[in-house]
Amino acid sequence: MMTVADLGLAQGLKPILGPATQLGFVVRDVEKTMRHWIDVFGVGPFIFMERGVSQPVSTTWHRGQPVEVELKLAFGYMGDVQIELIEQTNDASSPYTDFLAAGREGLQHLGFWVHDHAEATARVEAAGYERDYEIRVAGQDQSILYYRSPDLYGPMLEIVPPMWRRSRQAVLDHIRAYAGTDPIIRFDTYSAFIQHAGVKFD
């Protein structure tokens, strides 16, 4: 297993993934959870995707097997940190159903929008993290990857390729510009939001 010395960090710790810019929570009722964050913590507004990433649902891969995971998603910000709320609405195998089946609800992963996808994935795999879930995007050679931490050190890691930094920024910009009355901004899917925001990945 890699050590701090192996990573060349003897002169001071420098996170290889950059800062964790997303806290991902898996919940049983995303609407109820949004209201809790808004009413109790004063965090909002949230952008809410009522039918997940896209329709029809895209195939993803859980432990090497193709699955179709149906979701409700919400994104908000606490300072510069994105809060992601995930409610899975079917019983497809996924890291989300695994988390709930273990009797847990709450913080499930730390999300990192990395600058060097290949280096980030190589480093965490060398440190013993195991690929658990893969979201492939047509026309792109870098996937969004979830990793299980060795020996239950903590939440899963989500490694997001550099191209997706544009969509993250679009969510932040939309939230900061919001001047409505309802702190829940509703879209059908994440894809619909991306189109609405004019995000281009080429």
C-alpha positions in Angstrom: 0.0 0.0 0.0 1.2 3.5 -0.8 2.6 5.6 2.0 3.0 9.3 2.4 6.7 8.9 1.5 5.8 7.0 -1.6 3.7 9.9 -2.8 6.5 12.4 -2.2 4.7 14.3 0.4 7.4 14.4 3.1 7.5 18.2 2.8 3.9 18.6 3.6 0.6 17.0 2.8 -0.9 17.9 -0.5 -4.2 16.1 -1.3 -3.7 14.1 -4.5 -7.4 14.5 -5.4 -7.7 18.2 -4.6 -10.5 19.3 -2.2 -13.6 17.2 -1.7 -16.1 19.6 -3.3 -19.2 17.4 -2.9 -20.8 15.6 0.0 -23.1 12.9 -1.3 -26.0 11.8 0.9 -28.2 8.7 0.2 -31.7 9.2 1.6 -35.0 7.5 1.6 -37.1 10.6 0.9 -35.3 13.4 -1.0 -38.1 15.9 -0.7 -38.3 15.6 3.0 -34.5 15.8 3.2 -34.4 19.0 1.1 -36.9 20.6 3.4 -34.8 19.6 6.4 -31.7 21.2 5.0 -33.7 24.3 4.0 -35.6 24.7 7.3 -33.0 23.6 9.8 -29.7 24.4 8.3 -30.7 27.3 6.0 -29.1 25.7 3.0 -30.8 26.3 -0.3 -32.1 26.7 -2.8 -31.8 23.2 -4.2 -32.0 22.2 -7.8 -34.1 19.0 -7.9 -34.2 16.5 -10.8 -37.4 14.5 -10.4 -36.4 11.7 -12.8 -32.7 11.5 -12.3 -30.0 12.0 -14.8 -31.8 11.2 -18.0 -34.9 9.5 -19.5 -34.8 6.8 -20.6 -32.5 5.7 -17.8 -28.9 5.1 -18.9 -27.1 1.9 -18.2 -24.4 2.1 -15.6 -22.1 -0.6 -14.1 -22.2 -1.9 -10.6 -19.3 -4.3 -9.8 -19.0 -5.0 -13.5 -22.6 -5.7 -14.2 -24.9 -3.5 -16.2 -27.7 -1.9 -14.2 -30.4 0.7 -14.8 -30.6 2.8 -11.6 -33.6 5.1 -11.3 -33.1 8.2 -9.1 -34.3 11.4 -7.7 -31.4 14.0 -7.3 -31.0 17.3 -5.6 -28.1 19.7 -5.5 -27.5 22.6 -3.2 -24.5 24.4 -1.7 -23.1 24.9 1.8 -20.5 27.6 1.1 -18.5 26.2 -1.8 -19.2 22.6 -1.0 -21.9 20.9 -3.1 -24.5 18.9 -1.2 -25.9 16.1 -3.3 -29.0 14.2 -2.2 -29.8 10.9 -3.8 -33.0 8.8 -3.5 -33.1 5.6 -5.5 -36.6 4.8 -6.7 -36.1 1.2 -7.9 -34.3 -1.8 -6.5 -31.5 -2.1 -9.1 -28.1 -3.1 -7.6 -26.1 0.0 -6.8 -23.9 1.6 -4.1 -27.0 3.4 -3.0 -29.1 0.3 -2.4 -26.1 -1.4 -0.7 -25.8 1.6 1.6 -29.4 1.5 2.6 -29.5 -2.3 2.9 -26.7 -2.0 5.5 -29.1 0.1 7.6 -27.5 3.4 6.9 -28.8 6.7 5.6 -26.8 9.9 5.2 -23.3 10.7 4.0 -22.4 8.0 1.5 -19.6 9.5 -0.7 -17.0 12.3 -1.0 -17.0 13.7 -4.5 -13.8 15.0 -6.2 -13.8 16.9 -9.5 -10.2 16.0 -10.4 -7.8 17.8 -12.8 -6.0 14.6 -13.8 -8.4 11.6 -14.0 -5.8 9.0 -14.8 -3.4 10.0 -12.0 -6.3 10.2 -9.5 -7.6 6.8 -10.3 -4.1 5.2 -10.3 -3.3 6.7 -6.9 -6.4 5.6 -5.2 -6.3 2.1 -6.7 -2.7 1.7 -5.6 -3.8 2.6 -2.1 -6.3 -0.3 -2.1 -9.5 1.4 -3.1 -11.7 -0.8 -5.3 -13.9 0.3 -8.2 -17.5 -0.3 -7.3 -19.7 1.8 -9.7 -19.0 3.3 -13.1 -21.0 5.9 -15.0 -19.9 5.9 -18.6 -20.7 8.8 -20.9 -21.0 8.3 -24.7 -18.1 9.8 -26.6 -15.9 10.2 -23.5 -13.0 7.9 -22.5 -13.1 8.9 -18.8 -15.9 7.6 -16.5 -17.4 8.9 -13.3 -16.1 6.3 -10.8 -17.1 5.3 -7.3 -14.6 3.5 -5.1 -15.0 1.4 -2.0 -12.5 2.4 0.7 -10.2 -0.3 2.1 -11.0 -1.5 5.6 -14.0 0.9 5.9 -11.8 4.0 6.4 -14.8 6.2 5.5 -17.3 7.1 2.8 -16.9 6.0 -0.8 -14.9 8.2 -3.1 -16.4 9.6 -6.3 -13.9 10.6 -9.0 -15.4 12.9 -11.6 -13.5 13.7 -14.8 -12.4 17.3 -15.6 -15.1 17.8 -18.2 -17.9 17.7 -15.6 -16.5 20.7 -13.8 -18.5 22.8 -16.2 -21.8 21.2 -15.1 -20.9 21.7 -11.5 -20.2 25.4 -12.1 -23.5 25.7 -13.9 -25.3 24.3 -10.9 -23.5 26.8 -8.6 -24.2 29.7 -10.9 -27.8 28.8 -11.2 -28.2 28.6 -7.5 -26.4 31.9 -6.8 -28.5 33.7 -9.4 -31.8 32.4 -8.1 -34.3 35.0 -7.0 -37.5 33.0 -6.7 -39.7 32.2 -3.8 -39.7 28.4 -3.6 -36.3 27.2 -2.5 -36.7 24.0 -4.6 -36.0 24.6 -8.3 -37.5 21.7 -10.3 -36.3 20.1 -13.5 -37.3 16.8 -15.0 -33.8 15.4 -15.4 -30.2 16.5 -15.0 -29.9 16.4 -18.8 -32.8 18.9 -19.0 -30.9 21.2 -16.6 -27.7 20.9 -18.6 -29.6 21.9 -21.7 -31.3 24.7 -19.9 -28.0 26.0 -18.6 -26.4 25.8 -22.0 -23.5 23.7 -20.8 -21.2 22.5 -23.6 -18.7 19.7 -23.2 -16.8 20.0 -26.5 
